[in-house]
């Protein structure tokens, strides 16, 4: 999901950088109403946990691997504003310190790994949580991964002469990784609920 430098044209990455910067700024303002001193450590721990998860690749097919994004996990626990900030920080750290994703593509990577997956997961989870919690988490996570992959495909196809085969390959690959991430997210949120660690943030609480 991390796009490198020189893959996207300026006509694509410059507007995406602006959109991402504006979205992160709005989320930073809105997150103040959700954060309290006692909850900051939990946000930090979960952000570090997602960072570690992203470093673990799992095989999908011969020569192809992927990693968990974690956007849905943070969105469902903390709401979209805090989740966007956490995911954006992870993407920036990976680009600046580990070279994972390009600098010019930073706005695009924030958009397709933080903004779009977080809001997609939050919307789907919010619509389905009243019916069955675990199913809502799983479907929301899968939707977040799928829409993030679709966004990546769109940015690349707007910049490079790639066609329908590229899009189909991306979506098929991330359908598998979306299933893996859905399983992991359900398990992690279930464990957090049983432990009582998410009492500060009521799952399903509207974002402020």
MOLIN-V641647 format. One record per pair of residues at least 12 apart in sequence whose C-alpha atoms are under 7 Angstrom apart, sorted by the first residue. I is the first residue (numbers start at 1). J is the second residue. D is the distance in whole Angstrom. If there is no record, write none. Layout:
BEGIN
I,J,D ; I,J,D
END
This chain:
BEGIN
1,149,7 ; 1,152,7 ; 2,100,7 ; 2,101,5 ; 2,109,6 ; 3,101,5 ; 3,102,6 ; 3,105,6 ; 3,109,6 ; 4,101,5 ; 4,102,4 ; 4,105,6 ; 5,102,4 ; 5,103,6 ; 5,104,6 ; 5,105,6 ; 7,156,7 ; 8,155,7 ; 8,156,6 ; 8,159,5 ; 9,159,5 ; 12,155,7 ; 12,159,7 ; 13,104,7 ; 13,105,6 ; 13,107,7 ; 13,108,6 ; 16,107,5 ; 16,108,5 ; 17,107,4 ; 17,108,6 ; 20,107,6 ; 20,110,6 ; 20,111,6 ; 24,84,7 ; 24,85,6 ; 27,81,4 ; 27,82,7 ; 27,84,7 ; 27,85,7 ; 28,81,7 ; 28,85,7 ; 30,81,6 ; 30,208,6 ; 31,81,5 ; 31,82,5 ; 33,208,6 ; 34,208,6 ; 39,200,7 ; 47,86,6 ; 50,70,6 ; 51,90,6 ; 53,68,6 ; 54,67,5 ; 54,68,5 ; 54,69,6 ; 60,173,7 ; 60,176,7 ; 66,177,7 ; 68,181,6 ; 69,113,7 ; 71,83,7 ; 71,87,6 ; 71,113,7 ; 71,114,6 ; 71,117,6 ; 71,118,5 ; 72,117,7 ; 72,118,6 ; 72,121,5 ; 72,140,7 ; 72,141,5 ; 72,144,6 ; 73,185,6 ; 75,118,5 ; 75,121,7 ; 75,122,6 ; 76,122,6 ; 76,203,6 ; 76,204,7 ; 77,201,7 ; 77,203,6 ; 78,201,6 ; 79,122,7 ; 79,207,5 ; 80,118,6 ; 80,119,6 ; 80,122,7 ; 80,207,7 ; 83,118,7 ; 84,114,5 ; 84,115,6 ; 84,118,6 ; 87,114,5 ; 88,110,6 ; 88,114,6 ; 91,110,6 ; 112,148,5 ; 112,151,6 ; 112,152,6 ; 113,148,6 ; 116,147,7 ; 116,148,6 ; 117,144,4 ; 117,145,6 ; 117,147,6 ; 117,148,6 ; 118,144,7 ; 120,143,7 ; 120,144,5 ; 121,140,4 ; 121,141,6 ; 121,143,7 ; 121,144,5 ; 124,140,5 ; 125,137,6 ; 125,140,5 ; 126,204,6 ; 134,186,6 ; 137,186,6 ; 138,182,5 ; 138,183,7 ; 138,186,6 ; 141,178,7 ; 141,181,7 ; 141,182,5 ; 142,178,5 ; 142,179,6 ; 142,182,6 ; 145,174,7 ; 145,178,5 ; 146,171,7 ; 146,174,6 ; 146,175,7 ; 146,178,7 ; 149,170,7 ; 149,171,6 ; 149,174,7 ; 150,171,7 ; 153,167,6 ; 153,170,7
END
